[in-house]
Amino acid sequence: MAGTVLPDRRPSATASNGLTVQPFYPHSHRRPSAPMMPPFMVSAPGKVIVYGEHAVVYGKAAIAASISLRSYLLVTFLSKSRRTVTLRFPDIQLDHTWNIDDLPWAAFSHPKKKKYYYDLVTSLDPDLVAAMQPHIITVSKNLPEATRKIHQNSAASFLYLFLSLGSQKSAPCVYTLRSTIPIGAGLGSSGSIAVCLSAALLLQIRALSGPHPDQPPQECSLQIERINRWAFVGEMCIHGNPSGVDNTVSAGGKAVLFKRTDYNKPPTVIPLRNFPELPLLLVNTRQSRSTATEVAKVAALRAAHPTITNHLLDSINHVTESAHALLTSPGFDPTHPAALQHLGDLITINHGLLVSLGVSHPKLERIRELIDHTGVGWTKLTGAGGGGCAITILKPQPAE
């Protein structure tokens, strides 16, 4: 697995790392003497999509890279007599407890419905989603609708994984999430959180061996893929029809060329091992938006104007493939002005195509105008659009 076990330190926030797992011993470097299992922590990075947003949902390629902002999940075990499971996410003021024995285990363990940790799940089971609903609608039921929706989507993601991977004998626990990734900013916060939840639950059922110094590469790849598959399930609970790129980059770290042409099979993921440290500027508009809403907007446009929309999606794919060819060419030098100009031109083209799909926002356009006016670089939205963040490739010698 990506990352290392560090008994005496908290997880590293290195940008190139993916998931990290480690024991967590508060206030002491020694193991606690209590009979309960010791707490542990997992963390996973966020991401930026450099090229290929929205087209990736339709089987086209995207280039994405992990960033140094991360999510963290602390799992704390309770006494066996408690029989409760709690999800805490202080960043969004979510705190909800369920009685383990009251959850719909019968539905999730039915022979025709049961999924195992090694299964590939490519869609949510409507019957299982329905079985969860009585336990979801009680979450933050007295809060405003917008907040309640975020809380209930988060709870649904957690419960679907908890019920799929666990059992009625699951240990009582408190799952506490914290994230340095802005929510709704296009930086893969939900994908990062889904990876943390997936990894923690798989560790608890011993479907992962955890990172160790002599772990062979093939075992590492297998376990990351296992985490990634279930993280994608968590993403479906939140976004409906995600591409899978967010959880893939968060689970594996670094930068990848991602393509998913068949949702019944794992995606094609090509690591970009020599991805350069590009001079990127990340600007948050602080305009919240919903990935599901922006994806649905493109789907509606495609239904109304299929030929035009498909041409736009194909053009975005050509941009991504052109960038990939340049980044992987033997003579590529990210410090050379001509190379940066080429990447910058592709950034500009990619943004224009996304504007044509209707997923930009006035705040994003204002950022682009300012960057263009000052001549410091090339700008595009990153993620689903509709707000969130913009990325800029900076020129070597920006104008004052």
Contacts in CASP RR format, 6 or more apart in sequence:
PFRMAT RR
TARGET T0000
AUTHOR 0000-0000-0000
METHOD contacts of the structure
MODEL  1
MAGTVLPDRRPSATASNGLTVQPFYPHSHRRPSAPMMPPFMVSAPGKVIV
YGEHAVVYGKAAIAASISLRSYLLVTFLSKSRRTVTLRFPDIQLDHTWNI
DDLPWAAFSHPKKKKYYYDLVTSLDPDLVAAMQPHIITVSKNLPEATRKI
HQNSAASFLYLFLSLGSQKSAPCVYTLRSTIPIGAGLGSSGSIAVCLSAA
LLLQIRALSGPHPDQPPQECSLQIERINRWAFVGEMCIHGNPSGVDNTVS
AGGKAVLFKRTDYNKPPTVIPLRNFPELPLLLVNTRQSRSTATEVAKVAA
LRAAHPTITNHLLDSINHVTESAHALLTSPGFDPTHPAALQHLGDLITIN
HGLLVSLGVSHPKLERIRELIDHTGVGWTKLTGAGGGGCAITILKPQPAE
1 19 0 8 1.000
1 21 0 8 1.000
1 208 0 8 1.000
1 210 0 8 1.000
1 211 0 8 1.000
1 215 0 8 1.000
1 220 0 8 1.000
1 223 0 8 1.000
1 224 0 8 1.000
1 227 0 8 1.000
2 17 0 8 1.000
2 18 0 8 1.000
2 19 0 8 1.000
2 20 0 8 1.000
2 211 0 8 1.000
2 220 0 8 1.000
2 224 0 8 1.000
2 251 0 8 1.000
2 252 0 8 1.000
2 253 0 8 1.000
3 12 0 8 1.000
3 17 0 8 1.000
3 18 0 8 1.000
3 19 0 8 1.000
3 20 0 8 1.000
3 21 0 8 1.000
3 211 0 8 1.000
4 20 0 8 1.000
4 22 0 8 1.000
4 211 0 8 1.000
5 21 0 8 1.000
5 22 0 8 1.000
5 23 0 8 1.000
5 210 0 8 1.000
5 211 0 8 1.000
5 212 0 8 1.000
6 12 0 8 1.000
6 22 0 8 1.000
7 22 0 8 1.000
7 23 0 8 1.000
7 25 0 8 1.000
7 29 0 8 1.000
8 29 0 8 1.000
9 22 0 8 1.000
10 22 0 8 1.000
10 41 0 8 1.000
11 20 0 8 1.000
11 22 0 8 1.000
11 41 0 8 1.000
11 42 0 8 1.000
11 43 0 8 1.000
11 70 0 8 1.000
11 72 0 8 1.000
12 20 0 8 1.000
13 43 0 8 1.000
13 45 0 8 1.000
13 68 0 8 1.000
13 69 0 8 1.000
13 70 0 8 1.000
13 180 0 8 1.000
14 68 0 8 1.000
15 45 0 8 1.000
15 66 0 8 1.000
15 67 0 8 1.000
15 68 0 8 1.000
16 66 0 8 1.000
16 253 0 8 1.000
16 254 0 8 1.000
17 45 0 8 1.000
17 66 0 8 1.000
17 253 0 8 1.000
18 44 0 8 1.000
18 45 0 8 1.000
18 66 0 8 1.000
18 250 0 8 1.000
18 251 0 8 1.000
18 252 0 8 1.000
18 253 0 8 1.000
18 254 0 8 1.000
19 42 0 8 1.000
19 43 0 8 1.000
19 44 0 8 1.000
19 195 0 8 1.000
19 196 0 8 1.000
19 199 0 8 1.000
19 224 0 8 1.000
19 227 0 8 1.000
19 250 0 8 1.000
19 251 0 8 1.000
19 252 0 8 1.000
19 253 0 8 1.000
20 42 0 8 1.000
20 43 0 8 1.000
20 44 0 8 1.000
20 211 0 8 1.000
21 40 0 8 1.000
21 41 0 8 1.000
21 42 0 8 1.000
21 199 0 8 1.000
21 203 0 8 1.000
21 210 0 8 1.000
21 211 0 8 1.000
22 40 0 8 1.000
22 41 0 8 1.000
22 42 0 8 1.000
23 38 0 8 1.000
23 39 0 8 1.000
23 40 0 8 1.000
23 41 0 8 1.000
24 38 0 8 1.000
24 39 0 8 1.000
24 40 0 8 1.000
24 41 0 8 1.000
24 74 0 8 1.000
25 31 0 8 1.000
25 32 0 8 1.000
25 38 0 8 1.000
25 39 0 8 1.000
26 39 0 8 1.000
31 38 0 8 1.000
32 38 0 8 1.000
36 77 0 8 1.000
36 78 0 8 1.000
36 79 0 8 1.000
37 77 0 8 1.000
37 171 0 8 1.000
38 77 0 8 1.000
39 74 0 8 1.000
39 75 0 8 1.000
39 76 0 8 1.000
39 77 0 8 1.000
40 74 0 8 1.000
40 75 0 8 1.000
40 200 0 8 1.000
40 203 0 8 1.000
41 72 0 8 1.000
41 73 0 8 1.000
41 74 0 8 1.000
41 75 0 8 1.000
42 72 0 8 1.000
42 73 0 8 1.000
42 75 0 8 1.000
42 196 0 8 1.000
42 199 0 8 1.000
42 200 0 8 1.000
42 203 0 8 1.000
43 70 0 8 1.000
43 71 0 8 1.000
43 72 0 8 1.000
43 73 0 8 1.000
43 196 0 8 1.000
44 70 0 8 1.000
44 71 0 8 1.000
44 191 0 8 1.000
44 192 0 8 1.000
44 193 0 8 1.000
44 195 0 8 1.000
44 196 0 8 1.000
44 199 0 8 1.000
44 250 0 8 1.000
44 251 0 8 1.000
45 66 0 8 1.000
45 67 0 8 1.000
45 68 0 8 1.000
45 69 0 8 1.000
45 70 0 8 1.000
45 192 0 8 1.000
45 249 0 8 1.000
45 250 0 8 1.000
45 253 0 8 1.000
46 66 0 8 1.000
46 67 0 8 1.000
46 69 0 8 1.000
46 70 0 8 1.000
46 71 0 8 1.000
46 181 0 8 1.000
46 187 0 8 1.000
46 188 0 8 1.000
46 189 0 8 1.000
46 191 0 8 1.000
46 192 0 8 1.000
46 246 0 8 1.000
46 249 0 8 1.000
46 250 0 8 1.000
47 64 0 8 1.000
47 65 0 8 1.000
47 66 0 8 1.000
47 67 0 8 1.000
47 187 0 8 1.000
47 188 0 8 1.000
47 192 0 8 1.000
47 245 0 8 1.000
47 246 0 8 1.000
47 249 0 8 1.000
47 250 0 8 1.000
48 64 0 8 1.000
48 65 0 8 1.000
48 67 0 8 1.000
48 186 0 8 1.000
48 187 0 8 1.000
48 280 0 8 1.000
48 282 0 8 1.000
48 382 0 8 1.000
48 383 0 8 1.000
48 389 0 8 1.000
48 391 0 8 1.000
49 56 0 8 1.000
49 62 0 8 1.000
49 63 0 8 1.000
49 64 0 8 1.000
49 245 0 8 1.000
49 382 0 8 1.000
49 383 0 8 1.000
50 63 0 8 1.000
50 64 0 8 1.000
50 65 0 8 1.000
50 255 0 8 1.000
50 323 0 8 1.000
50 347 0 8 1.000
50 382 0 8 1.000
50 391 0 8 1.000
51 62 0 8 1.000
51 63 0 8 1.000
51 316 0 8 1.000
51 319 0 8 1.000
51 320 0 8 1.000
51 323 0 8 1.000
51 346 0 8 1.000
51 347 0 8 1.000
51 350 0 8 1.000
52 60 0 8 1.000
52 61 0 8 1.000
52 62 0 8 1.000
52 63 0 8 1.000
52 316 0 8 1.000
52 317 0 8 1.000
52 319 0 8 1.000
52 320 0 8 1.000
52 350 0 8 1.000
53 62 0 8 1.000
53 316 0 8 1.000
53 350 0 8 1.000
53 354 0 8 1.000
53 359 0 8 1.000
53 381 0 8 1.000
53 382 0 8 1.000
53 383 0 8 1.000
53 384 0 8 1.000
53 385 0 8 1.000
54 294 0 8 1.000
54 295 0 8 1.000
54 298 0 8 1.000
54 313 0 8 1.000
54 316 0 8 1.000
54 354 0 8 1.000
54 357 0 8 1.000
54 359 0 8 1.000
54 384 0 8 1.000
55 61 0 8 1.000
55 62 0 8 1.000
55 313 0 8 1.000
55 314 0 8 1.000
55 316 0 8 1.000
55 317 0 8 1.000
55 320 0 8 1.000
56 62 0 8 1.000
56 243 0 8 1.000
56 245 0 8 1.000
56 258 0 8 1.000
56 259 0 8 1.000
56 260 0 8 1.000
57 241 0 8 1.000
57 242 0 8 1.000
57 243 0 8 1.000
57 295 0 8 1.000
57 298 0 8 1.000
58 302 0 8 1.000
58 313 0 8 1.000
59 243 0 8 1.000
59 259 0 8 1.000
59 260 0 8 1.000
59 261 0 8 1.000
60 259 0 8 1.000
60 313 0 8 1.000
60 314 0 8 1.000
60 316 0 8 1.000
60 317 0 8 1.000
60 320 0 8 1.000
61 257 0 8 1.000
61 258 0 8 1.000
61 259 0 8 1.000
61 317 0 8 1.000
61 320 0 8 1.000
61 321 0 8 1.000
61 324 0 8 1.000
62 243 0 8 1.000
62 245 0 8 1.000
62 257 0 8 1.000
62 258 0 8 1.000
62 259 0 8 1.000
62 320 0 8 1.000
63 255 0 8 1.000
63 256 0 8 1.000
63 257 0 8 1.000
63 258 0 8 1.000
63 272 0 8 1.000
63 320 0 8 1.000
63 323 0 8 1.000
63 324 0 8 1.000
63 327 0 8 1.000
64 245 0 8 1.000
64 246 0 8 1.000
64 248 0 8 1.000
64 249 0 8 1.000
64 255 0 8 1.000
64 256 0 8 1.000
64 258 0 8 1.000
65 249 0 8 1.000
65 254 0 8 1.000
65 255 0 8 1.000
65 256 0 8 1.000
65 272 0 8 1.000
65 275 0 8 1.000
66 249 0 8 1.000
66 250 0 8 1.000
66 252 0 8 1.000
66 253 0 8 1.000
66 254 0 8 1.000
66 255 0 8 1.000
67 187 0 8 1.000
67 282 0 8 1.000
69 179 0 8 1.000
69 180 0 8 1.000
69 181 0 8 1.000
69 182 0 8 1.000
69 187 0 8 1.000
70 179 0 8 1.000
70 180 0 8 1.000
70 181 0 8 1.000
70 192 0 8 1.000
71 177 0 8 1.000
71 178 0 8 1.000
71 179 0 8 1.000
71 180 0 8 1.000
71 181 0 8 1.000
71 189 0 8 1.000
71 192 0 8 1.000
71 193 0 8 1.000
71 195 0 8 1.000
71 196 0 8 1.000
72 177 0 8 1.000
72 178 0 8 1.000
72 179 0 8 1.000
72 196 0 8 1.000
73 175 0 8 1.000
73 176 0 8 1.000
73 177 0 8 1.000
73 193 0 8 1.000
73 196 0 8 1.000
73 197 0 8 1.000
73 199 0 8 1.000
73 200 0 8 1.000
74 175 0 8 1.000
74 176 0 8 1.000
74 178 0 8 1.000
75 173 0 8 1.000
75 174 0 8 1.000
75 175 0 8 1.000
75 176 0 8 1.000
75 200 0 8 1.000
75 204 0 8 1.000
76 173 0 8 1.000
76 174 0 8 1.000
76 176 0 8 1.000
77 171 0 8 1.000
77 172 0 8 1.000
77 173 0 8 1.000
78 84 0 8 1.000
78 171 0 8 1.000
78 172 0 8 1.000
78 173 0 8 1.000
78 174 0 8 1.000
79 172 0 8 1.000
80 171 0 8 1.000
80 172 0 8 1.000
82 172 0 8 1.000
83 99 0 8 1.000
83 100 0 8 1.000
83 101 0 8 1.000
83 172 0 8 1.000
84 97 0 8 1.000
84 98 0 8 1.000
84 99 0 8 1.000
84 100 0 8 1.000
84 172 0 8 1.000
85 97 0 8 1.000
85 98 0 8 1.000
85 100 0 8 1.000
85 162 0 8 1.000
85 170 0 8 1.000
85 172 0 8 1.000
85 173 0 8 1.000
85 174 0 8 1.000
85 175 0 8 1.000
86 95 0 8 1.000
86 96 0 8 1.000
86 97 0 8 1.000
86 98 0 8 1.000
86 173 0 8 1.000
86 174 0 8 1.000
86 175 0 8 1.000
87 94 0 8 1.000
87 95 0 8 1.000
87 96 0 8 1.000
87 97 0 8 1.000
87 154 0 8 1.000
87 155 0 8 1.000
87 158 0 8 1.000
87 175 0 8 1.000
87 177 0 8 1.000
88 94 0 8 1.000
88 95 0 8 1.000
88 174 0 8 1.000
88 175 0 8 1.000
88 176 0 8 1.000
88 177 0 8 1.000
89 95 0 8 1.000
89 154 0 8 1.000
89 176 0 8 1.000
89 177 0 8 1.000
89 178 0 8 1.000
90 176 0 8 1.000
90 177 0 8 1.000
90 178 0 8 1.000
91 177 0 8 1.000
91 178 0 8 1.000
91 179 0 8 1.000
91 183 0 8 1.000
92 147 0 8 1.000
92 150 0 8 1.000
92 151 0 8 1.000
92 154 0 8 1.000
92 183 0 8 1.000
93 147 0 8 1.000
94 139 0 8 1.000
94 140 0 8 1.000
94 150 0 8 1.000
94 151 0 8 1.000
94 154 0 8 1.000
94 155 0 8 1.000
96 138 0 8 1.000
96 139 0 8 1.000
96 140 0 8 1.000
96 151 0 8 1.000
96 155 0 8 1.000
98 135 0 8 1.000
98 159 0 8 1.000
100 168 0 8 1.000
100 170 0 8 1.000
100 172 0 8 1.000
101 168 0 8 1.000
102 135 0 8 1.000
103 135 0 8 1.000
103 159 0 8 1.000
103 162 0 8 1.000
103 163 0 8 1.000
103 168 0 8 1.000
104 128 0 8 1.000
104 131 0 8 1.000
104 132 0 8 1.000
104 135 0 8 1.000
104 163 0 8 1.000
105 163 0 8 1.000
105 167 0 8 1.000
105 168 0 8 1.000
107 113 0 8 1.000
107 127 0 8 1.000
107 128 0 8 1.000
107 131 0 8 1.000
108 114 0 8 1.000
108 128 0 8 1.000
108 131 0 8 1.000
108 163 0 8 1.000
108 164 0 8 1.000
109 167 0 8 1.000
113 125 0 8 1.000
113 127 0 8 1.000
113 128 0 8 1.000
115 121 0 8 1.000
115 164 0 8 1.000
117 165 0 8 1.000
117 202 0 8 1.000
117 205 0 8 1.000
117 207 0 8 1.000
117 226 0 8 1.000
117 230 0 8 1.000
118 207 0 8 1.000
118 226 0 8 1.000
119 229 0 8 1.000
120 229 0 8 1.000
120 264 0 8 1.000
120 265 0 8 1.000
120 266 0 8 1.000
121 164 0 8 1.000
121 229 0 8 1.000
121 230 0 8 1.000
121 232 0 8 1.000
121 233 0 8 1.000
122 263 0 8 1.000
122 264 0 8 1.000
123 236 0 8 1.000
123 263 0 8 1.000
124 160 0 8 1.000
124 233 0 8 1.000
124 236 0 8 1.000
124 237 0 8 1.000
124 240 0 8 1.000
128 160 0 8 1.000
128 163 0 8 1.000
128 164 0 8 1.000
129 156 0 8 1.000
129 160 0 8 1.000
132 156 0 8 1.000
132 159 0 8 1.000
132 160 0 8 1.000
132 163 0 8 1.000
135 159 0 8 1.000
136 152 0 8 1.000
136 155 0 8 1.000
136 156 0 8 1.000
136 159 0 8 1.000
137 152 0 8 1.000
139 148 0 8 1.000
139 151 0 8 1.000
139 152 0 8 1.000
139 155 0 8 1.000
140 147 0 8 1.000
140 148 0 8 1.000
140 151 0 8 1.000
140 152 0 8 1.000
141 148 0 8 1.000
143 151 0 8 1.000
150 183 0 8 1.000
153 237 0 8 1.000
153 238 0 8 1.000
154 193 0 8 1.000
154 238 0 8 1.000
156 237 0 8 1.000
156 238 0 8 1.000
157 190 0 8 1.000
157 193 0 8 1.000
157 194 0 8 1.000
157 197 0 8 1.000
157 234 0 8 1.000
157 235 0 8 1.000
157 237 0 8 1.000
157 238 0 8 1.000
158 175 0 8 1.000
158 197 0 8 1.000
160 233 0 8 1.000
160 234 0 8 1.000
160 237 0 8 1.000
161 194 0 8 1.000
161 197 0 8 1.000
161 198 0 8 1.000
161 201 0 8 1.000
161 230 0 8 1.000
161 233 0 8 1.000
161 234 0 8 1.000
162 170 0 8 1.000
162 201 0 8 1.000
164 230 0 8 1.000
164 233 0 8 1.000
165 201 0 8 1.000
165 202 0 8 1.000
165 204 0 8 1.000
165 205 0 8 1.000
165 207 0 8 1.000
165 230 0 8 1.000
166 201 0 8 1.000
166 204 0 8 1.000
166 205 0 8 1.000
170 204 0 8 1.000
171 204 0 8 1.000
173 204 0 8 1.000
175 197 0 8 1.000
175 200 0 8 1.000
177 193 0 8 1.000
177 196 0 8 1.000
179 189 0 8 1.000
179 192 0 8 1.000
179 193 0 8 1.000
181 187 0 8 1.000
181 188 0 8 1.000
181 189 0 8 1.000
181 192 0 8 1.000
182 189 0 8 1.000
182 284 0 8 1.000
182 388 0 8 1.000
182 389 0 8 1.000
183 189 0 8 1.000
183 190 0 8 1.000
183 288 0 8 1.000
184 288 0 8 1.000
184 289 0 8 1.000
184 290 0 8 1.000
184 291 0 8 1.000
184 388 0 8 1.000
185 284 0 8 1.000
185 285 0 8 1.000
185 288 0 8 1.000
185 387 0 8 1.000
185 388 0 8 1.000
185 389 0 8 1.000
186 291 0 8 1.000
186 382 0 8 1.000
186 383 0 8 1.000
186 384 0 8 1.000
186 385 0 8 1.000
186 388 0 8 1.000
186 389 0 8 1.000
187 382 0 8 1.000
187 383 0 8 1.000
187 389 0 8 1.000
188 246 0 8 1.000
188 250 0 8 1.000
188 383 0 8 1.000
190 235 0 8 1.000
190 238 0 8 1.000
190 239 0 8 1.000
190 246 0 8 1.000
190 291 0 8 1.000
191 231 0 8 1.000
191 235 0 8 1.000
191 246 0 8 1.000
191 247 0 8 1.000
191 250 0 8 1.000
192 246 0 8 1.000
192 250 0 8 1.000
194 231 0 8 1.000
194 232 0 8 1.000
194 233 0 8 1.000
194 234 0 8 1.000
194 235 0 8 1.000
194 238 0 8 1.000
194 247 0 8 1.000
194 250 0 8 1.000
195 227 0 8 1.000
195 228 0 8 1.000
195 231 0 8 1.000
195 247 0 8 1.000
195 250 0 8 1.000
195 251 0 8 1.000
197 231 0 8 1.000
197 234 0 8 1.000
198 227 0 8 1.000
198 228 0 8 1.000
198 229 0 8 1.000
198 230 0 8 1.000
198 231 0 8 1.000
198 233 0 8 1.000
198 234 0 8 1.000
199 208 0 8 1.000
199 227 0 8 1.000
199 231 0 8 1.000
201 230 0 8 1.000
202 208 0 8 1.000
202 226 0 8 1.000
202 227 0 8 1.000
202 230 0 8 1.000
203 210 0 8 1.000
207 226 0 8 1.000
208 223 0 8 1.000
208 226 0 8 1.000
208 227 0 8 1.000
209 215 0 8 1.000
209 219 0 8 1.000
209 223 0 8 1.000
210 223 0 8 1.000
211 220 0 8 1.000
224 251 0 8 1.000
224 252 0 8 1.000
225 266 0 8 1.000
227 251 0 8 1.000
228 247 0 8 1.000
228 248 0 8 1.000
228 251 0 8 1.000
228 252 0 8 1.000
229 266 0 8 1.000
231 247 0 8 1.000
231 250 0 8 1.000
231 251 0 8 1.000
232 242 0 8 1.000
232 244 0 8 1.000
232 247 0 8 1.000
235 242 0 8 1.000
235 244 0 8 1.000
235 246 0 8 1.000
235 247 0 8 1.000
236 242 0 8 1.000
238 291 0 8 1.000
238 292 0 8 1.000
239 291 0 8 1.000
239 292 0 8 1.000
239 295 0 8 1.000
240 292 0 8 1.000
240 295 0 8 1.000
241 292 0 8 1.000
241 295 0 8 1.000
241 299 0 8 1.000
242 291 0 8 1.000
242 295 0 8 1.000
243 258 0 8 1.000
243 260 0 8 1.000
244 258 0 8 1.000
244 260 0 8 1.000
244 267 0 8 1.000
245 256 0 8 1.000
245 258 0 8 1.000
245 260 0 8 1.000
245 267 0 8 1.000
248 256 0 8 1.000
248 258 0 8 1.000
248 267 0 8 1.000
248 269 0 8 1.000
249 255 0 8 1.000
249 256 0 8 1.000
249 258 0 8 1.000
254 271 0 8 1.000
254 272 0 8 1.000
254 273 0 8 1.000
254 275 0 8 1.000
255 271 0 8 1.000
255 272 0 8 1.000
255 275 0 8 1.000
256 269 0 8 1.000
256 270 0 8 1.000
256 271 0 8 1.000
256 272 0 8 1.000
257 269 0 8 1.000
257 270 0 8 1.000
257 272 0 8 1.000
257 320 0 8 1.000
257 324 0 8 1.000
258 267 0 8 1.000
258 268 0 8 1.000
258 269 0 8 1.000
258 270 0 8 1.000
259 267 0 8 1.000
259 268 0 8 1.000
260 267 0 8 1.000
260 268 0 8 1.000
261 268 0 8 1.000
272 324 0 8 1.000
272 327 0 8 1.000
272 328 0 8 1.000
274 327 0 8 1.000
274 328 0 8 1.000
275 327 0 8 1.000
276 327 0 8 1.000
276 332 0 8 1.000
276 334 0 8 1.000
277 334 0 8 1.000
278 334 0 8 1.000
278 343 0 8 1.000
278 393 0 8 1.000
279 393 0 8 1.000
279 394 0 8 1.000
279 396 0 8 1.000
280 391 0 8 1.000
280 392 0 8 1.000
280 393 0 8 1.000
280 394 0 8 1.000
281 376 0 8 1.000
281 391 0 8 1.000
281 392 0 8 1.000
281 394 0 8 1.000
282 382 0 8 1.000
282 389 0 8 1.000
282 390 0 8 1.000
282 391 0 8 1.000
282 392 0 8 1.000
283 367 0 8 1.000
283 389 0 8 1.000
283 390 0 8 1.000
283 391 0 8 1.000
283 392 0 8 1.000
284 388 0 8 1.000
284 389 0 8 1.000
285 361 0 8 1.000
285 363 0 8 1.000
285 364 0 8 1.000
285 367 0 8 1.000
285 387 0 8 1.000
285 388 0 8 1.000
285 389 0 8 1.000
285 390 0 8 1.000
286 388 0 8 1.000
287 361 0 8 1.000
287 363 0 8 1.000
287 364 0 8 1.000
287 386 0 8 1.000
287 387 0 8 1.000
287 388 0 8 1.000
288 387 0 8 1.000
288 388 0 8 1.000
289 361 0 8 1.000
289 384 0 8 1.000
289 385 0 8 1.000
289 386 0 8 1.000
289 387 0 8 1.000
289 388 0 8 1.000
290 384 0 8 1.000
291 383 0 8 1.000
291 384 0 8 1.000
294 359 0 8 1.000
294 384 0 8 1.000
294 385 0 8 1.000
294 386 0 8 1.000
295 384 0 8 1.000
297 357 0 8 1.000
297 358 0 8 1.000
297 359 0 8 1.000
298 309 0 8 1.000
298 357 0 8 1.000
298 358 0 8 1.000
298 359 0 8 1.000
301 309 0 8 1.000
301 357 0 8 1.000
301 358 0 8 1.000
302 309 0 8 1.000
302 310 0 8 1.000
302 313 0 8 1.000
309 357 0 8 1.000
312 353 0 8 1.000
312 356 0 8 1.000
312 357 0 8 1.000
315 349 0 8 1.000
315 353 0 8 1.000
316 350 0 8 1.000
316 353 0 8 1.000
316 354 0 8 1.000
319 346 0 8 1.000
319 349 0 8 1.000
319 350 0 8 1.000
319 353 0 8 1.000
320 350 0 8 1.000
322 346 0 8 1.000
323 343 0 8 1.000
323 346 0 8 1.000
326 332 0 8 1.000
326 339 0 8 1.000
326 342 0 8 1.000
326 343 0 8 1.000
327 343 0 8 1.000
332 339 0 8 1.000
333 339 0 8 1.000
334 340 0 8 1.000
335 396 0 8 1.000
337 395 0 8 1.000
337 396 0 8 1.000
340 393 0 8 1.000
340 395 0 8 1.000
340 396 0 8 1.000
343 378 0 8 1.000
343 393 0 8 1.000
344 377 0 8 1.000
344 378 0 8 1.000
344 393 0 8 1.000
345 378 0 8 1.000
347 378 0 8 1.000
347 379 0 8 1.000
347 380 0 8 1.000
347 391 0 8 1.000
347 393 0 8 1.000
348 378 0 8 1.000
348 379 0 8 1.000
348 380 0 8 1.000
350 380 0 8 1.000
351 360 0 8 1.000
351 368 0 8 1.000
351 379 0 8 1.000
351 380 0 8 1.000
351 381 0 8 1.000
352 380 0 8 1.000
354 360 0 8 1.000
354 380 0 8 1.000
354 381 0 8 1.000
354 385 0 8 1.000
355 365 0 8 1.000
359 381 0 8 1.000
359 384 0 8 1.000
359 385 0 8 1.000
359 386 0 8 1.000
360 381 0 8 1.000
360 385 0 8 1.000
360 386 0 8 1.000
361 381 0 8 1.000
361 385 0 8 1.000
361 386 0 8 1.000
361 387 0 8 1.000
361 388 0 8 1.000
363 387 0 8 1.000
364 381 0 8 1.000
364 385 0 8 1.000
364 386 0 8 1.000
364 387 0 8 1.000
364 388 0 8 1.000
364 390 0 8 1.000
367 379 0 8 1.000
367 390 0 8 1.000
368 379 0 8 1.000
368 380 0 8 1.000
368 390 0 8 1.000
371 377 0 8 1.000
371 378 0 8 1.000
371 379 0 8 1.000
371 392 0 8 1.000
372 379 0 8 1.000
374 398 0 8 1.000
374 399 0 8 1.000
375 395 0 8 1.000
375 398 0 8 1.000
375 399 0 8 1.000
376 392 0 8 1.000
376 394 0 8 1.000
376 395 0 8 1.000
376 398 0 8 1.000
376 399 0 8 1.000
377 392 0 8 1.000
377 393 0 8 1.000
377 394 0 8 1.000
377 395 0 8 1.000
377 398 0 8 1.000
378 392 0 8 1.000
378 393 0 8 1.000
379 390 0 8 1.000
379 391 0 8 1.000
379 392 0 8 1.000
380 390 0 8 1.000
380 391 0 8 1.000
381 387 0 8 1.000
381 388 0 8 1.000
381 389 0 8 1.000
381 390 0 8 1.000
381 391 0 8 1.000
382 389 0 8 1.000
382 390 0 8 1.000
382 391 0 8 1.000
383 389 0 8 1.000
END
